[in-house]
Structures are given as structure tokens and as C-alpha cells.
Amino acid sequence: MIRVGEALARWTTLGVGGPAERLILAETERDVIDAVRDADDHGRALTVLGGGSNVLVGDDGIRGDVVRVGHRGVELTHDGSVVRLTAAAGEPWDAVVQRAVDDGLAGIECLSGIPGLVGATPVQNVGAYGQEVADTVVTVRVWDRVDRTVRALSPAECAFAYRDSAFKRDPTGRCVVLAVTFALTPGGAPAVRYGELSRAMASQPATLRATRDTVLTLRRAKGMVLDPADPDTRSAGSFFTNPVVSKELADAVEALVRQGDGSATMPRWEAPEGRVKLAAGWLIERAGVRRGMRLGRAAVSSKHALALTNPGGDCRAEEVVALAREVAARVFARFGVTLRPEVVALGVSDPLWG
């Protein structure tokens, strides 16, 4: 199905964005491949859209073809001590997590409640509460726009990194995700290793079901589970990634924090190559950004400083960008730390995404 000039705001969880020149609703894998090939054959710009949960679409919209991936399907196969779960790119992610937990399959339980579709998970290397999809991805089935064929990419070829992958780093969008296969452990123990999750589960048995329920409770408290009745969930989730900085800068930030509050403990985690990962939300609040703070019609979530929201449903993308710039500027002025967006900008040109 092709829709001309349809506003993309209705296809994103943030609820902002101008029109698509052509929006193609692809309901099967064949539809996706045919739509991509047609755009390439006719030299039209191509944007692939999933659940719209991690994107900011500009007010002027997107030129060319926007292919909305909607094909569904989940298949389980036994392979020795693991079960391979293959999900089509158009499957809602949280439904896949629930299916795995219901079937007693460990490996993605801490990723409960994350909005969006399966196809976006390897692109962003989606993660939360100490897990990320790179831990369990076996293959990513893609349409290769250059070789014009279906390929199965290994984790090494995906080049996963923190909230990053080869897909995300490729400006040409060569590979379009069609399906993802995960290796899950039947009867495996849940990955309860993240501090906040561990504390929340301290008084109960660590089962897959309890882990999922606890993660959902924690996410709801932060406005991170989609709910039409909660304006805080009209967002794109965590707007910024947790910054990974040098040890020297991390130590300097911690010293600044202690100058202001000698009893404060700054969250920090070891990262590759001797670097340190800091908590973006924690830094944002200590840079003077209040939960619920507004700039125009855009707002910082009243539940979680890391999310920017469209509380009234009438916000423009330019207002979200202005608020994001203000938040990042305050963190840099206070701590010298540069925040980078986790949200993908489509039809938006701003140095934040430089």
C-alpha cells in the first residue's frame, strides 16, 4: 500500500514529524524487498522505518520513499543446548521477549518493555539493565541493496558496539534487516546483574518471569513503557546515550560532583580501552535540568531526565531539537562531557548528530 504525503508523526512514538513523499506499508518480506528494489531502480531516496520508537522526524518530512516494515512471524528451532528464535523484522519486540519468557528461554528477559520492532534491535544494539541483543544474536538476515540478494550476517559482520553496529555506521543503508535469529537458553537463569535491577529483586526469587515483571515495573516508573494515558511515554525513549569518556575526564567529573556534594556517589562503569561509561540521566539532573522542564511545547519527562517528550501531542521537531541542545549544553557547561543522541534523526540537520 502506498500513501502520498502522509504525516509521519502518527508512525512515531514521539508523535512529531512532517510528511513522507511516499509511504509504503510493506506487510510481507517480499513487499519489503520489492519496495526497496523499486526505490533503488528509480533512483528515489529510501528510508526504512520500523516502529518509530527511536526516531525524530523533521518538520519538513522525508523525501523519497519511506518503507514501513510490517512483516511478522516467529520460529523456534532446537540446536543442541540452545533454542534459536527467529523473528521477522516487523514483529513487535516486547511480544518476542514475552514469548521467550513464557517458553522459559533466557537471554533477552532484561530487554522487556522496549518499544519498537525486531528489525531495529541489531541496528541500535538495543540494551537495558545489563543485557543487549549482541549477547544472543546469531545471524541477521538482510536484503543487500548492492549485491541485490538476501544474506545472513554473522555477529562479527554486524560489528556490534555500545548502542551501535555496522548498520548504524553505514551512511548508505546498504543492508535492510529482514529477520533476526537469537540463541536462547532453555531453563537458563535470568541475567540479574545490573545494580538497579538487582536491588529491586533482592527480596524475591530470580526467575525469568519475575525479572521481566520487575523490569517492566522499573520502566513504567520512568515512563518507558508505552501507555496512551501517560504523556511521558510520548517520547523516543532515552534521547542520549550514556557517554563513554577517558578515565581522566571521569575522575574530573567525579571531583566536581564531590565539591558540590561530598556524599554523592557518581555512577561509573569500566568500558573498553581503559575508558569509563557515565550515566547520562544522572549527569543531566546534576547539570540543573529539572524533570518536567519545558522549552516551547517540548518537555523533559517528569519521570526520567533522559527522555524528551511531546506531552501535549502538538510539538514540532524543531522544539524537541532545541530542548535537546539545551540539555546537552548544560551538561557540557557543568562537566565538560559531550552528550550524543541515541535517537536517530530523519530529515533533521543539527550539530548534535554531527
C-alpha positions as CSV (number, residue, x, y, z in Angstrom):
1,M,0.0,0.0,0.0
2,I,1.3,3.4,-0.9
3,R,0.3,6.7,0.8
4,V,1.4,10.0,-0.6
5,G,2.2,12.9,1.7
6,E,1.1,11.2,4.9
7,A,2.4,12.8,8.1
8,L,4.9,10.6,9.8
9,A,4.0,11.9,13.3
10,R,1.4,9.1,13.5
11,W,4.1,6.5,12.8
12,T,6.4,7.5,15.6
13,T,6.1,7.2,19.4
14,L,7.3,10.8,19.8
15,G,4.4,12.0,17.6
16,V,6.3,14.6,15.6
17,G,7.3,14.8,12.0
18,G,6.3,16.0,8.6
19,P,5.1,14.1,5.6
20,A,6.6,11.3,3.7
21,E,6.8,11.9,0.0
22,R,5.7,8.3,-0.4
23,L,4.9,5.9,2.5
24,I,5.0,2.3,1.5
25,L,3.4,-0.1,4.0
26,A,5.2,-3.4,3.5
27,E,3.3,-6.3,5.0
28,T,5.4,-9.3,3.8
29,E,9.2,-9.8,3.4
30,R,8.6,-9.9,-0.4
31,D,6.9,-6.5,-0.1
32,V,9.9,-5.1,1.8
33,I,12.4,-6.4,-0.8
34,D,10.2,-5.2,-3.8
35,A,9.7,-1.7,-2.3
36,V,13.5,-1.3,-1.7
37,R,14.4,-2.6,-5.1
38,D,11.8,-0.2,-6.7
39,A,13.2,2.8,-5.0
40,D,16.8,1.8,-6.0
41,D,15.7,1.1,-9.6
42,H,14.2,4.5,-9.9
43,G,16.8,6.5,-8.0
44,R,14.5,7.6,-5.2
45,A,15.8,8.3,-1.8
46,L,15.0,5.5,0.7
47,T,14.2,5.4,4.4
48,V,13.3,2.2,6.2
49,L,11.0,2.7,9.2
50,G,10.1,0.2,11.9
51,G,8.1,1.0,15.0
52,G,9.2,4.6,15.0
53,S,10.2,4.4,18.7
54,N,13.8,5.7,18.4
55,V,13.5,8.3,15.7
56,L,12.9,12.1,15.4
57,V,11.4,13.0,12.0
58,G,11.9,16.6,10.9
59,D,9.1,19.0,10.4
60,D,9.6,19.1,6.7
61,G,9.2,15.4,6.5
62,I,11.3,12.9,4.4
63,R,11.7,13.0,0.6
64,G,11.6,9.8,-1.5
65,D,10.2,6.5,-0.3
66,V,9.7,5.6,3.3
67,V,9.2,1.8,3.6
68,R,7.4,0.9,6.8
69,V,8.4,-2.7,7.7
70,G,5.4,-4.7,8.9
71,H,6.0,-8.4,8.1
72,R,5.5,-10.8,11.1
73,G,6.5,-14.3,12.1
74,V,8.4,-16.1,14.9
75,E,10.0,-19.6,14.5
76,L,11.7,-21.7,17.2
77,T,14.3,-24.4,16.4
78,H,16.3,-26.6,18.8
79,D,20.1,-26.6,18.3
80,G,21.8,-28.6,20.9
81,S,21.7,-26.8,24.2
82,V,20.1,-23.7,22.8
83,V,16.9,-22.7,21.1
84,R,17.2,-20.5,18.1
85,L,14.4,-17.9,18.0
86,T,14.0,-16.3,14.6
87,A,11.7,-13.3,14.4
88,A,10.7,-11.2,11.4
89,A,11.8,-7.6,11.3
90,G,8.2,-6.4,11.7
91,E,7.5,-8.3,14.9
92,P,6.9,-6.1,18.0
93,W,10.0,-6.5,20.1
94,D,8.3,-6.8,23.5
95,A,6.0,-9.6,22.2
96,V,9.1,-11.6,21.2
97,V,10.6,-11.1,24.7
98,Q,7.3,-12.2,26.3
99,R,7.2,-15.3,24.1
100,A,10.8,-16.2,25.1
101,V,10.0,-15.8,28.8
102,D,6.7,-17.7,28.5
103,D,8.7,-20.5,26.9
104,G,11.4,-20.5,29.6
105,L,14.1,-19.2,27.3
106,A,16.8,-17.0,28.9
107,G,18.8,-14.3,27.1
108,I,16.6,-11.3,26.4
109,E,14.4,-11.0,29.6
110,C,16.0,-7.8,30.7
111,L,15.0,-6.2,27.4
112,S,11.3,-6.3,28.3
113,G,9.2,-3.3,27.6
114,I,11.4,-1.7,25.0
115,P,9.2,-0.4,22.3
116,G,9.7,-0.8,18.5
117,L,10.2,-3.8,16.2
118,V,12.7,-6.6,16.0
119,G,14.4,-5.2,12.9
120,A,15.7,-2.2,14.8
121,T,17.3,-4.2,17.6
122,P,20.5,-5.1,15.8
123,V,20.8,-1.7,14.3
124,Q,20.9,0.0,17.6
125,N,22.3,-3.0,19.5
126,V,19.4,-2.4,21.9
127,G,20.2,-2.9,25.5
128,A,19.0,-2.3,29.0
129,Y,19.6,-3.5,32.6
130,G,22.8,-5.2,31.8
131,Q,21.7,-7.0,28.6
132,E,22.0,-6.2,24.9
133,V,20.9,-8.0,21.8
134,A,24.5,-8.6,20.8
135,D,24.7,-11.1,23.6
136,T,22.4,-13.5,21.8
137,V,22.3,-12.6,18.1
138,V,23.3,-15.5,15.9
139,T,22.5,-14.1,12.5
140,V,20.8,-11.1,10.9
141,R,19.0,-11.8,7.7
142,V,19.2,-8.8,5.4
143,W,18.5,-7.6,1.9
144,D,21.8,-6.4,0.4
145,R,21.0,-3.4,-1.8
146,V,24.4,-3.6,-3.6
147,D,24.6,-7.3,-4.3
148,R,20.8,-7.4,-4.7
149,T,20.4,-10.6,-2.7
150,V,19.4,-11.9,0.7
151,R,22.3,-12.5,3.1
152,A,22.8,-13.9,6.6
153,L,25.3,-11.7,8.5
154,S,27.2,-13.1,11.5
155,P,27.7,-11.1,14.7
156,A,31.2,-10.3,13.6
157,E,29.9,-8.8,10.4
158,C,27.4,-6.8,12.4
159,A,30.3,-5.2,14.3
160,F,28.2,-4.6,17.5
161,A,29.3,-1.9,19.9
162,Y,27.6,0.1,22.7
163,R,24.3,1.2,21.1
164,D,26.0,0.8,17.7
165,S,26.5,-1.5,14.8
166,A,27.8,-1.7,11.3
167,F,24.2,-1.0,10.1
168,K,24.1,2.3,12.1
169,R,27.5,3.4,10.9
170,D,26.8,2.8,7.2
171,P,25.5,6.0,5.7
172,T,24.4,4.2,2.5
173,G,21.9,1.9,4.3
174,R,23.2,-0.9,2.3
175,C,21.6,-3.7,4.3
176,V,17.9,-3.8,5.2
177,V,17.1,-6.1,8.1
178,L,14.5,-8.8,7.3
179,A,14.8,-11.1,10.3
180,V,17.0,-11.7,13.4
181,T,17.9,-15.1,14.9
182,F,18.8,-15.2,18.7
183,A,20.3,-18.1,20.6
184,L,18.4,-18.5,23.9
185,T,19.0,-20.9,26.8
186,P,16.1,-23.2,27.8
187,G,15.7,-23.1,31.6
188,G,18.6,-20.6,31.8
189,A,19.0,-18.2,34.7
190,P,18.0,-14.6,34.2
191,A,20.7,-12.0,33.8
192,V,20.2,-10.1,37.1
193,R,23.5,-8.2,37.3
194,Y,22.6,-4.6,36.8
195,G,22.6,-2.7,40.2
196,E,19.1,-1.2,40.0
197,L,17.5,-4.5,38.9
198,S,19.4,-6.5,41.5
199,R,18.2,-4.2,44.3
200,A,14.6,-4.3,43.0
201,M,14.7,-8.1,43.0
202,A,16.6,-8.7,46.3
203,S,13.5,-10.0,48.1
204,Q,12.2,-12.4,45.5
205,P,13.4,-15.5,43.6
206,A,15.2,-14.6,40.4
207,T,13.1,-16.3,37.8
208,L,12.6,-15.2,34.2
209,R,9.1,-14.2,34.9
210,A,10.0,-12.2,38.0
211,T,12.8,-10.5,36.1
212,R,10.5,-9.5,33.2
213,D,7.9,-8.2,35.6
214,T,10.4,-6.2,37.6
215,V,12.0,-4.7,34.5
216,L,8.5,-3.6,33.3
217,T,7.8,-2.1,36.7
218,L,11.0,-0.1,36.7
219,R,10.5,1.1,33.1
220,R,6.9,2.1,33.8
221,A,8.1,4.2,36.7
222,K,10.3,6.1,34.3
223,G,7.7,6.5,31.6
224,M,9.5,4.0,29.4
225,V,6.6,1.6,28.6
226,L,4.2,2.9,26.0
227,D,0.9,4.0,27.6
228,P,-1.6,6.2,25.7
229,A,-2.8,7.5,29.1
230,D,0.7,8.7,30.1
231,P,2.0,11.8,28.3
232,D,5.5,10.9,29.5
233,T,5.6,7.9,27.1
234,R,5.0,10.2,24.1
235,S,8.8,10.1,23.6
236,A,11.5,8.4,21.7
237,G,12.9,6.7,24.8
238,S,16.3,7.6,26.1
239,F,17.3,10.6,24.0
240,F,21.0,10.4,24.7
241,T,23.5,7.5,25.1
242,N,25.5,7.1,28.2
243,P,28.8,8.9,27.4
244,V,32.0,6.9,27.3
245,V,34.9,9.1,28.3
246,S,38.5,8.9,29.3
247,K,39.4,7.9,32.8
248,E,40.9,11.4,33.4
249,L,37.6,13.1,32.4
250,A,35.6,10.7,34.5
251,D,37.8,11.5,37.5
252,A,37.5,15.2,36.9
253,V,33.7,14.9,36.7
254,E,33.6,12.9,40.0
255,A,35.7,15.6,41.7
256,L,33.3,18.3,40.6
257,V,30.4,16.3,41.9
258,R,32.1,15.8,45.3
259,Q,32.8,19.5,45.5
260,G,29.1,20.2,45.3
261,D,28.0,17.2,47.5
262,G,30.7,15.4,49.4
263,S,28.3,12.4,50.0
264,A,27.4,11.9,46.3
265,T,28.4,8.7,44.6
266,M,28.7,9.1,40.8
267,P,27.7,6.0,38.8
268,R,30.5,4.9,36.6
269,W,31.4,1.6,34.8
270,E,34.5,0.3,33.1
271,A,34.5,0.5,29.3
272,P,36.8,-1.0,26.7
273,E,40.3,0.5,26.2
274,G,40.5,1.9,29.7
275,R,37.6,4.3,29.2
276,V,34.7,4.9,31.6
277,K,31.0,4.9,30.9
278,L,28.9,7.6,32.8
279,A,25.2,7.8,33.4
280,A,23.7,10.4,31.1
281,G,20.5,10.8,33.1
282,W,22.4,11.3,36.3
283,L,24.6,14.0,34.7
284,I,21.6,15.8,33.2
285,E,19.9,16.2,36.5
286,R,23.1,17.4,38.2
287,A,23.6,19.9,35.5
288,G,20.4,21.7,36.6
289,V,17.9,20.1,34.2
290,R,14.7,19.5,36.1
291,R,12.2,16.7,35.3
292,G,9.2,18.3,33.6
293,M,11.3,21.3,32.4
294,R,9.7,22.7,29.2
295,L,11.1,24.6,26.2
296,G,8.2,25.6,23.9
297,R,5.9,22.5,23.7
298,A,8.7,20.0,24.3
299,A,9.4,18.8,27.8
300,V,11.9,16.7,29.8
301,S,9.9,13.7,31.1
302,S,8.5,14.2,34.6
303,K,9.7,10.7,35.4
304,H,13.1,10.4,33.8
305,A,15.5,13.2,32.8
306,L,16.9,11.1,29.9
307,A,13.7,11.2,27.9
308,L,12.3,14.2,26.0
309,T,8.6,14.2,25.4
310,N,5.7,15.7,23.4
311,P,3.3,16.0,26.3
312,G,0.5,17.8,24.5
313,G,0.8,15.9,21.3
314,D,1.3,19.1,19.3
315,C,5.0,19.6,19.5
316,R,7.2,20.3,16.5
317,A,10.5,18.6,15.8
318,E,12.4,21.9,16.0
319,E,11.2,22.3,19.6
320,V,12.5,18.9,20.5
321,V,15.8,19.7,18.9
322,A,16.0,23.0,20.8
323,L,15.4,21.2,24.1
324,A,17.9,18.6,23.3
325,R,20.5,21.2,22.6
326,E,19.7,23.0,25.8
327,V,20.1,19.8,27.9
328,A,23.4,18.9,26.2
329,A,24.7,22.4,26.6
330,R,24.1,22.4,30.3
331,V,25.8,19.1,30.8
332,F,28.8,20.3,28.8
333,A,29.0,23.6,30.7
334,R,28.8,21.9,34.1
335,F,31.0,18.8,33.4
336,G,32.8,19.2,30.1
337,V,31.0,16.0,28.9
338,T,29.5,15.9,25.4
339,L,26.2,14.1,25.1
340,R,25.4,12.3,21.8
341,P,21.8,11.4,20.8
342,E,20.7,7.8,20.8
343,V,17.7,8.9,18.9
344,V,18.1,8.7,15.1
345,A,17.3,11.9,13.2
346,L,15.5,11.6,9.9
347,G,15.1,14.8,7.9
348,V,16.8,16.8,10.7
349,S,20.2,18.6,10.3
350,D,21.8,19.7,13.5
351,P,25.3,19.6,15.0
352,L,24.0,17.3,17.8
353,W,24.0,14.5,15.3
354,G,27.4,15.5,13.8
